[in-house]
């Protein structure tokens, strides 16, 4: 199926889901007067598999479904889990899932916004291309907060319930579903930088349905902050859901979500600096310098010439005026739950997910810097990099810098995919004397299709050659950092006429069987949870070879891939008091990072010509799953009837068989890229989280995380022997230095110190009754910027927010107004290598509920 066919199929399914919702509403509208069978006792009740948020008190979440798949008190779970409530989400003014998760302990952004969205996180020091969960199933790469009622972060390598995740954990966001009482809520927001947003939330619980039917519609439109020049975004959200009492013992829930974002143009990442340190004789005439550069590449494909952005205005945007990013996401869930007697409940679930991201972007996000010849006559490129770090002003010194150019490559990159997921679960409750046992058994099957393609110009224009929009193969003229008159964003071109760079299609299937046993002993004082999941993953793909024609040429099929993995999880907790739980847990995870490794061919004959068929230099081999394991010890409190709810945990995590890339020296003198496994990454630390209500009208949420994250083991290439003793000595010294950098590197996108605070105080008496104030901050320590340069970190930063609000009644309607000041200190910060934080801004909100 092509990208275009997939889009058509998506529209067809979307129309079908909307028709289904409409027919359901119409059927209920025609319902007659309630019969005896439609008595209040037959009101729709959400099944045990769905989290109940009605008992939440402010920022304190009482129950969770993410840790065990069934609604369970958080204070009784022998695992660390963070649950952020709807009031917390509203008070902090969250617009996206990222805005919410940043407050959770141990979590920070690992956004890869170019084609992977911003919902990628580093949790406890580990990240990966894993989307968050949506109601326990595959979620989206961009998520609007308008349809979120709860966010739960499951800590540790919990593949028992979630399949492929990173060892740090996973994020599960829970969408808004029908409630028991009818209401309509409208919220209007306006802000600086042309911000405008409208939210609508309509809940229908018709009396003539006898409690057997409920429906809800959530919608939003947003004109995003236009703070770069150029840069504009518009988003729309529509999310209907319905709940039926099908029989006295069964419930059906349907929900659909459609999200669209258009960025015209998008906000590109802040350009970095790149000083070429390729180990060539031209770059390094000195043999020892050349050996040093080659060793860095061989050991870990390191490029210490990659540096942070040069001095530029924070609102600088290098993209063309006509560039764009189109982001389309559709999700549908069907959940049918039935009570099997008084002690057993079964659920079947179907989830469909579809996405498309199309990104037209002109230019590369880095200035390629060339040192001046006069400078290199007495010093080398490593000296130049050191001087740039100490004083970026040398970029404008012609005695030291020959050029700093940003390539204006034309490019369109698209990614798309869809998945169908089926799940069946049975859970029960058995009382055996003083022992209560709650087993859960489940089966899971997910089938997916993915597409990725890229078109791009391939040749640099000659000096003085004018930009030609009708020449697809030619880049535009580069931008000169020192000459803003060259910063031309007006170039037009047909992105779909560009030469092919890549086109790939793939399919995947993941299936699993799992079982979980929850048991409590001695009047619920001792709690034990354990289980295991058997996972099987299969995939295949086709790479289309690029040609100069307008269509792809020959194809290269990937070898079929299959892997199995069993992931256990155990936890035990003991209540020293009813409000004090000591707990310990162990769990494992897995993730298919890549399916194929590129290795040297052990049968290669250097005496014969290299031939891809008869005498290949490299061969492909199946990769192993990247696995994780971890344990934690901790304490949970629920003091003073929940006024002080806290979790403190000490954890140790390991990740094995992450893939490293090396440009190794081959026997024929070339430098192919080799991929190897055998790594071990470790993260250990302490995590603290507390929700505290000193008074009924005062709430405080605070977190702190301190971690030590590093690579402790890796497979490195052997040191080659060179006849030149000067080269050999320099190479060995640099090799050992590079090994030290790789083995102590903090993973890209991770910070070892994190913290957050948010507090709200409401005035409940006197002339200030209805007024409330809130505020807080998110602190991120130094964050590793890019794997290619383990010495490069973003500066630590703290982002402060404040808000003042007023709630009142008007003709029986709940009214509200608030003024938020986001990023109070106008901190300029980078959440991740491919993202940058918003500047200081104000947002005025008005809401009415009736």
N, C-alpha and C positions, 0 to 999 in steps of 0.2 A: 504494500500500500504506500503510495507517495504522500508527501506532505499535503498536497492539494486534496487528494482523496480523503486523507485523515480529517482535514478541516470540514469537508462536506459531510462526512459521517458524523462528526461532532455536532454540526448544526441539526442534522436529522434527529440525533438522540436528544438534543436540547429541546427541540420542538415537541418530541414525544413526552418528555418529562413535564413540560409546561402544560400540555394537554391533559396529562394524568392528574396534575394538581387541580386544574380547572374543573374537570369532571367530578373530582372528589368534593370540591367546594359546592358545586351545583347540586350534587346528590344530597348533601347535608342540608342545603337551603330548602329542599323539598321534603325534608323529614316531617312526619306528622307529630301530633301530640305524643309525649312520652307514654309508653306502656308500662305495665308493672315490671317487665323485664329490664326497663331502662331506669330503674330506681337509682337513687344516689349511690348505692353500693356498687354499681357497675361503672362508675366514673373511670375514665382512662387513668391508669397508674403507670408511671414510668417503670420499666423492669429493673431488676436488681443489677443488670449490666450497665445501667445508666447512672451517672453520678447525680446525687441529690444536692442541689446548692441552696435549698430553702433553709437549711440550718446554719449556713454561713453567718458569721457575726462580724460585719465590717471587713477587716483584712484577714480575719481568721477563718480558714477553710477547715471544716470538720471532717469531711469524708473525701475519698479519692477512688477512682476506678483504674488509674493507670498502673498501679503497682501489682494488682492481682486480677484485674479484668472485671471484678465485681465491686460494688459500692462498699467500702470498708473504712472505718474510722482511721484517720491518719495516725493518731496517737497509739494505735494498736499494730502498726506496720513495722516490722523489724528491718526497715530499709530507710535510707534518706530519700525524701521526696519533697519537692517544693510545689505548693499549690497557691496560685495568685488569683484572687477573687474578682468578681465583676465590679465591685465597688472600687477596689484598688486600680483596676484597669481604667475605670472612668475618671477617678481622681487624678491619676497621673497624666491624663490627656493622651493616652496611647492612640496612635493612628495605625500602627502596624504591629505584627507579632513581635518584631525585633524590639520595639519600644517597651514591651512588657518583659520579655525574657532577660533583658539586660540587668534587671533588678535581682534576678535569682542568683544565689551563691554559686560560684564556680562556673558561671556561664558568661561568655563574651562573644562578640560577633566574629565570624570567620567568613564574611560575605564575599562571594565571587560574582558580583552583579553583572558581569558582561553577558554571560548566557546562563548563569546558574541561580540568579536571584539573590535576595538578601537574607533568606531564611536558612543560613548555614551557620552553625555555631561550633565554637570550641567549648566543650564541657569537660571540666577537670583536666584540661590540657590537651585534649584530643579532638580533632575534627575530621571531617570526611565529607564526600559528596553524598550526604544522606539528608533527604528532606524531612521535616518534622512530621509527626503523626497528626491526622485529623480524625478525631473521635476514635482513635486507636488504629487507624489505617493510613495509607499513604496520603500525605498532605501536599501542600503547594509551595512553590518557591517564592511567591509573594502572597501575603495574607493580610487582608484588611481587618482591623480590630473591630469594625462595626458588627461583625457576626460572631464575636468571641464572648463567651460567658465565663470561661475558666481556662487557665493555662496551668498544666502540671509538668514538672520536670522530674523524670525518673533518673536517679543517679546510678552510675556504675554500669557494667557490661550486662545489661538485662535483655539478652536475646531470647530468653525463655518465652516472653510474650510478644516481642516485636521483631524477631528475625534479624535482618541485617541492620546493625547499628554500630557506632563506634564505642570503644570501651568506656568513654566518659558518661554515656547515658543518651537519653533522647527526650525530645520535647513533644508533648501531646496537647494540642489545643482543642477545646470542646466548644462546639457551636451552639448558638441559641436555638432552643426548641420550644414547642408550644407549652404555655402555662395554663393554670386552672381558671384564671379570671381574664375577661376581655379588657383590653386597653389599647390605646394608641399613644405613641410618644413621638414627638418631633423635636429635633435638635438642629439649630442653625449656628454655624460658626463662621466668623470672619477674622482675618488676621493680617499682619504685615506681609510684605512680599506677595501681594495679590492672592493670599490664601482665602479659599471659600470652601465650605463643606456643609452638606445637608444630610441628615440621617433621619430615617423613618423606620419605626418599629411598630407593627400592628399585630396584636394577638387576638384571636377569635376563639371564644369558648361559648358557642351559642346555647342558649337555654333549651331550645326545642330539640337539641341533640341528646338531651338526657345525660350529659356527661360522657357520651361515648365518642365524641369527636372534638379535637382542638386543632387549630391551625395558627401559623405565624408567618409573617412576611417581614423580612429585614431588607432595607435598601439604603444605598448611600451614593452620593455624588461628591467628588472632590476636585477642586482645582488646587494643585499642590503649590508649595512655596516656590516662587520664581526668584531665586537668589543668585544664580549665576547668569552670566551674559555670554551666549544665550542659554536658555534652559527653561523648559515648561513641561508640566505633566498634568494629565487629567485621568481620573479613575472613576469607575462605576461598579457598584456591587448590587446584586439582587439575590436573595436567599429565602425561598419559601420552604416551609416544612409543615407536615401534617401528622397527627397521631390519631389512630383509630382503636377503639375497643372492639375487636373483631368478634370475639366470643367472651363469655364470662371469664375465661382463663387465658386469653391471648391478646396481645397488643401488636399493632403494626405502626412503625414510624418511617416516614419518608422525608428526606430532606435533600435539597438541591442548592448549589451555590454557583454563581456565575460572576467572575471578577475580570474586569478589563482595565488595563492601564496603557495610556498612550503618552510617550515622552517625545516631544518634538521641539528641539532635540533633547536627547538624554544628557544627564550630567556625567561626563566622563571622569574617570579617576584622575587624580592629580599626577601629572607626568613625573616620572623618575629620571635620574641621570644614569647613563650607561657609558662608562669608559672602557673601550675594548682592551682586554688583556689576553686576547687569544695568543697562544704560544707559537707565534710565527717569527721568522727571522726579521721580517719587516717591522713588527711591533717591538721585538726585543733583540737587537743586534748582539747584546751581551749574552753569552752562552748560559751563564749562571742564572740570569733573570729569566731566560726562556725556559730553563729547567724548572724553575720555581712556578711559573705560570702553568706548565704542563702538569705538574704534580697536583695542583689545585683541581684541575679538570678531571684527572684520572681518579682521584680519591672520592669525589662526590659531586662532580660537575659544578664546582664552586666558581662563582664570579664575584670576587671581592671588589671589582670595579662598578658593580651595581650599587647605587646610592639613592638616598632620598631626593625629593624634589628640590630643584633650585629655587632661589627666592622669587616667588610669584605671588600675585594677589590671590587670596583664598578663594575668590569667586571666579578665578580664571577657568575657562572651559575651552578645550582645544578642538571640539567637534565642529563640523560644518552646520550652517543654519538649517540645512535640509536633512540632516541625519535624524534618526529616530530609534526608539525601541518600542516594539509592540509586545505586550505580555497578556496572554489569554489563558484563563484557568477555569475549568468546569469540574465540579464534583457532585456525585450523587450517591446517596446511601439509602439502603432499604434494610430495615431491621425488624424481624418478626420474633417475638418472644412468647413462650407458652409455658404455663405452670403445669407440671406433670405431677399431680397430687399436691400434698401439702409441703413436701420437702425437696422437690426437684424442679428445676427450671431449665428450659432449653432455649437456645437462640440460634437463628440462622441470619446471616448478614451478607449482603451484597454491596460492594463499593466500586464505583467507576470513577476514574480520574483521567483528565485529559489536559494537556498544556501545550502551548506554543509560545516561544520567545523568538522574535525576529529583530535583529540588531544591525542597523546600518550605521557604520561609524567610520569616519575619515580620519586617518592619522594613527600613529602609534603612541602609546602613553609613555614615551621616554625621549629625552634629548640625548642623541648620540654625540659624545664629546670627543674631540680629537686634540690632544696636546700640541702645542706649537713645536715646530722642528727645532727652533733655537733652544727650547726648554729640554727637549729630548737629547740634545747634543751633550748635555752634562749630567742629566738625570734620567730615570726610567719612569714607566707608567705607574708603578707602585708608588713612587715618590709623589707623582702628580695627584693620585687618588687621595693620599694622605693630606696634601695641601688643600684640596677641594673640601675635605671634611673639616679642616681647621678654619678655612676661610673661603666660602663659596664665591666671594667677590672676584676670585681669579678667573672665573668664567668670562668676565668682561675685560680681562687683561690680555691684549693681543700678543704680549711677550711670552705668555704662558699657555694661552688657549687659541688654537687655530680656528675652531668652529664648535658650535653647540647647536645641532640641527634636529628638528622634530620631523620625521618622515611623514609625508601626507599620503599614506597608502589608502586606496579606495577599498572598501570591504563591506560585504553583507554576510552575516553569520546567523544561522537559524538552528534552533533545536526544538524538537517536539516529541511527544510521547503520550501513550495512553496505557491504562492498565485496567483489568477486570479482576476483582478480588472476591473470593468466596470464603466464608468461615462458618463453622458450626461448633457450638459449645453447649455443654451440659454441666450444670453445677447443682450441688445438693447440700443438705445439712443433716448430719447424723449425730444423735446424742447417745453416747455410750458411757453411762454413769456420770463421772465427773469430767469426762473427755468429750469435747465437741469437735467433730471433724467436718470440714467443708471441702469436698473434692471438686475439681474442675477438669474436664477433659475437652480437648478441642482439636479440630482439623482445619487446615488452612491451605488455600491454593490461590496463587496470583499469577496471571499471565500478562505480559507487557510487550509493547512495541516501542521502539525509539528510532528517531531520525535525527541526523545532524548533517548540515551541509555548509560549506563556506565558498564564497567567490571573492576574489581579490585581484587587484592589479599586481603586476609582477616585476616591472622594470622602472628604474629611476629615470627621470627626464634629464637630458643633458643640460649643462649650464647655459642659462639664457633661453632655453626652450620654453615657450609659453605653455600654460596649462591648457590642455585639450580635453574637453569633456567627452568628445566622441571617440577617443582612443582608449578602449577599455584596459589595455595592458599597461598603460603608463600611469605612474603615480603623478599627483600634483607636485608642484615645486615645494620643497621643505620649508618649514618655518625656521627663521634664525632667532635664537634666543636673544641675541643682542640687537635685533632690528625689528621692532614691533610692526613696522610697515609691511613686513612680509606675512603677517598674521591674517591671511585672507580666508574667510569662512564661507565664501559665496559660491564655491564651485559646484556645479550641477553635473550629475551623471546618472545613467541608468544602472542601478546596482545589479540587475538581473542579466545584464549583458557582459559582466565581468568574467574573466576566465575562471574555470573551476579550480578550487584549491583542495576541496575534500567533499565527499558525499558518502555517508555511511548509513545503513539501515541494520537494525538488529531486533531480535526477539528474545524474550527471557521467560522463564517459568520458575517459580519458587513454591514448594509445597512443604508442609510440616504437619507433624502430629505432636501434641504436647499434653502434659498432665501436670496439674498443680494440686497439692494437698495442703490445706490450711487446718491447723489443729490447735486447740487451746486446752490447757490442763489446769487443775487446781483452781476452779472457779475463775478461769480466764487470767490467772496470774502468770502462767507460762504459755508463750505463743510460739508456734513453729510453723514455718512455711517452706515447702520444698517442691521441686519439680524438675522436669527436663523436657527438652524439645529436640526432636529429630528433624533436621533441615535437609532439604535436597534442592540444589540450584542447578538449572540448566540454561544455556544460552547459545546463540549463534548469531553471526552477523555477516554482512557483505560490504566490502569497501569497493567503491567504484573508482577506477583510475581516471585522473583528470586528463582531459585532452584540450586541444585548442579549439575544438568545435563547441557549439552551444549546448551539446548534450554530453553526458559522461560516456566513457568508452568501455573498455573491458572491466571485468570484476575480479576481485580476489576474495573468495569466501574465507571467513575466519574458521579455524577448526572448531568443531562442536566442543562445548565446554560443559563439564559436569563436576559438581563437588557436593560432598555431604559433610555434615557437621552436627554433632550432638552437643547442646549447650545446657548445662545444669545451673540451678540457682537454689540457694538455701539461705534461710534466715531464722534466727531465734531471738526471742525477746523475753525478758523477765521483768515484771512489775514489782519493783521494790516497794512502791506504794501504788495506789490506783492512778496517781497522776505523775509517776516517774518510771520510765521504761528504759532499761539497759538492753542494748541489742548488738548483734553481730551478724554479718552476712558474707556470703561468697557467691560469685556469679561469673559467667563466661559469656563472651559475645563472638560474633564473626562478621566479616564484611568482605565482599568480593571487590577488591580495589581495582585489579586488572585481571584479565583472563589469560594473557599470553606474556611470557618472558622472552627477551631476546638475549641469547647466549652465544659465546664463541663456539664454533663447530669443532669438536674434538678430533674429527676425522679430516679436517682441512689439510690439504697437501700444498705447502708453499712452493713446491717445485712446479706445480701446474698453474695455469691461468685461473684466476677467480671466476667462477661461473655460478649463477644463482641456482642452477639445477644440478650440475655434475660436481661442482667443487665450491659450495657456498662457504663464505667466510663466517657467517652467523647462521644460527638455526633458531626456530621457535620452540618453546616448551610451555606446557600448561603451568600457570601460576597457582600457588596454594592460597587458600583464603587467608586474609589478614585476621588474626584472632586476638581476643582480649580476655583477660582474667583479672579479678580484683576482689579484695576483701575490705571490709570496713568495720569499725567498732564505734559505738556512739551511745548517746543518751538523749531521750526525748522527755520534755516536761509538759504538763498541762495544768499548771498550778492555778489556784484561786478561781476554780470553775472556768478555766480556759483563759483567764486574763493574761497569763504568761505562758505562751505556747512556744516551745523552742526545740531546736535540734542541733546538737554538736556531734560531728562525726570526724574520725580519723580514718583515712583511706590510703590504700596502696593499689595502684593499677599497673598492668603491663600490657603492652601491645607487641605482638610478634609478627614477623614477616611482612612489615611494610616494605614497599618497593622503592629501591634507590636506583638512580641513574648515574652511569659513568660513561665518559667519553674516553674509553681506554685505547691505549696504543696497541694496534694489531700487528701481527707478524709481517704483514705486507706494507707496514708504514702508515696505514690510514688510521682514522680515529672514529670507529663506529660507536654509536650509543648502545651500551649494554645495560640491561636491567637485571637486578639481582634482589633476592630476598635474604632472610637470615638476620634481619634487624630485631632489636628489642628496645622498645621505648618504655620509660617508667614515669609515673606521676604519683607523688604521694604528698599528703598535706592534711590540713585541718580546715573544716568548713563549719561556720556558725551562722545560725539563722534564728531570729526571735520575732514573734508578734506579741506586742505588749500593749495592754489597755490600762494605763494608770487610773483613768476615770472612764465612765461610760461614754463620754463625749470626746475622748482623746485616744487616738490610735497611733502606734509606732510599729514600723516594720524595718528591721535592720539586718544586714548580713556582712560577713567578712570571710575571705578565703585566702589562705596562704599555701602555696604549692612549690614543690621542687620538681621540675619537669626536664627530662633529658633523655637522649639516646644513650644506652649503655652498651649496646653491642651492634655491630654491623659487619657485613662481609665486604672486604676491600680487595682490590686487585693486587696481584703480586708486584713487587718493585722490579721494574725491568732493569736489565744491565746495560749500561752505556759505556763504550770504550773511553770516552773523555772523562777523566777523573774530576774535572771541575764541574761538568754537567752532573755527574753521578752524585757528588757530594751535595750540591745545591738541591737536586731532586729529592734525595733522602731526607734532608732537613725540612723541605717544604711538605713532603709526603707526611711526615710525622706531625707537623703543625696542622695540616688539613685533617688528619685523623682525629686530632684533639678537638678541632672545631666541630666536626660531624658528631663525635661521641658526646659532646656537651651541649649540643644545640637545643634550644627551645623550639618546639614545632611551630611552623608558620601560623600566625594568627592567634597564638596563645600568649597570655600574660600570667605571671606567677602570683600576682597580688591583685585581688579584686575586693570591692566593698560597695555597699549601697545603704541608703537610709531614706525613708519616706515617713512623714508624720502628718496627721490631720487633727485639728482641734475645732470642735463645733460649739458655738454659743447657744445654749438651750434655754436661757432665762433672760429676763429683763429686756431692755431696749435693743440689745444686740441679738435677740433670739432669731435664728435662721441663718446668721452669718457663720461662715467657716473659713479657716485658712489652712493651707497645706503647703508642703515643700519638702525638698530633699535633694539627694545627689547620687550619682553613680561614679565611682572611682575605678579607673583602670590603670594598673601599673604598666611598666615598660612592656610593649608587645612586639614579639618577633615579626618582622615585616616580610621576609621572603627567604625560602629555603636556600636559594642560590647564594645568599650571603648571610651566614649565621651570625655575623657580628653586627647586623643592622637591626635596630629596634626603633619603633615609634616612641616618642616621649610619653611618660605617664600623664594622664589628664583627669580632671574632675569636671563633670557637667552638673550644674545646679539648676533646678527648676523651682518655681514658686507659683502659687495660685491662691486667689481669694474668691469666695463664692457666697451666694445668698439664695436660700430656698424659702418659698412661701406658698400659701394657698390663695387661689383666685377663683371664686365661684366653684369651690370644691375640687378644682384642678391643681395638681402638683406642678409648680413652676420653679424654674431655677435659672440662675445666671452666674457666670464665673468669668474671671479674667486671668489667663495664664501667662506667665513670663518664662519662656523656655530658654535654656542656656543663658542664664542671667549674666555670667561674666564674659559672654561672647568667646568662649573657648574654641580655638581652632584645632580640631582633632580628627584622627583617622580611625574609624572603627575597625577597618581591615585594609589590606593592600589595595583592594579594588573599590573602596568606598570612602566617603568623607562625611563628617558630621555636619548637621545643619547649624547655621549661625544663630545668634540671639534673635528672638522673635516674640511677638505678642499674639494671643488668640482670645477673642471674646466669644463666649458661648451663651446661647439662650435656649431653654428647653421647656416643653410643656407636655404633661402626661394626663390623659383623661380617658 
